[in-house]
Amino acid sequence: MAISETKSLLLIEAETLVRTQGYAAFSYADLSERVGIRKASIHHHFPTKENLGAAVIDTYLERFRAELDDLSERPVGAKAKLTAYGDFFCASLRDGLMPLCGALASDVAYLPPSLQRRVKKFFQIHLHWLEKTVEEGLQSRELKADAPASRCALLLLSALQGASVVAWAIKDPSVIKPAFRQALEGLS
């Protein structure tokens, strides 16, 4: 297995461990067992768990930003974009995985400061995109709200995050979409 393939596999498996067990609960021994390499080999690619965590978050954020950019460029209205965003968020709960941002947020007290900053940035990216999209909807009169777009964005993200935690706990991802759609209907 080439170095890049090994590193890629380590990132995939580490993300899965974070999304199923949490950052604080997994170790290099767990990762070693999943990937089938020695812990020393993991340390070769990621000298510390903090380095690994940073790479997992940064890699995910690259994919996430690309998804948001693609969603922003769709020739549809704000409500359709927000609905698609909710669906995208729901898809991240697939296969019994907690959305990465939620899994990391639940462990934030145990994360090193560099990872705490990344988690904060992760949520800021969500909120910025949501606020911008809600603002577009308000300006086009497709959406209506008595609150500023920033508060509406917080409401929508909170509905998704909260519903994700509930869905993960009861092992029923089908509860997320109705909760989000209800929050979104409050803006229509």
Number of C-alpha atoms within 10 A of each C-alpha: 6 7 9 10 10 16 19 14 15 22 21 15 18 26 24 18 21 23 21 19 14 20 23 16 11 15 13 17 14 15 21 17 11 14 17 9 14 13 16 13 13 21 14 10 15 18 12 13 18 16 14 21 23 19 18 21 19 15 15 18 18 10 11 16 15 12 13 17 12 10 17 18 9 11 9 10 15 24 19 14 21 22 15 13 19 22 16 15 18 23 13 16 21 12 10 16 20 26 23 23 20 19 23 26 20 15 15 18 11 13 18 13 12 12 20 18 12 18 22 14 13 21 16 12 16 19 22 15 19 26 20 16 20 29 20 17 23 18 12 12 12 14 19 17 15 8 9 12 22 15 16 22 22 17 17 26 20 15 21 26 22 16 21 29 19 15 19 20 12 10 15 13 22 12 17 24 19 14 18 24 18 12 18 21 12 12 19 13
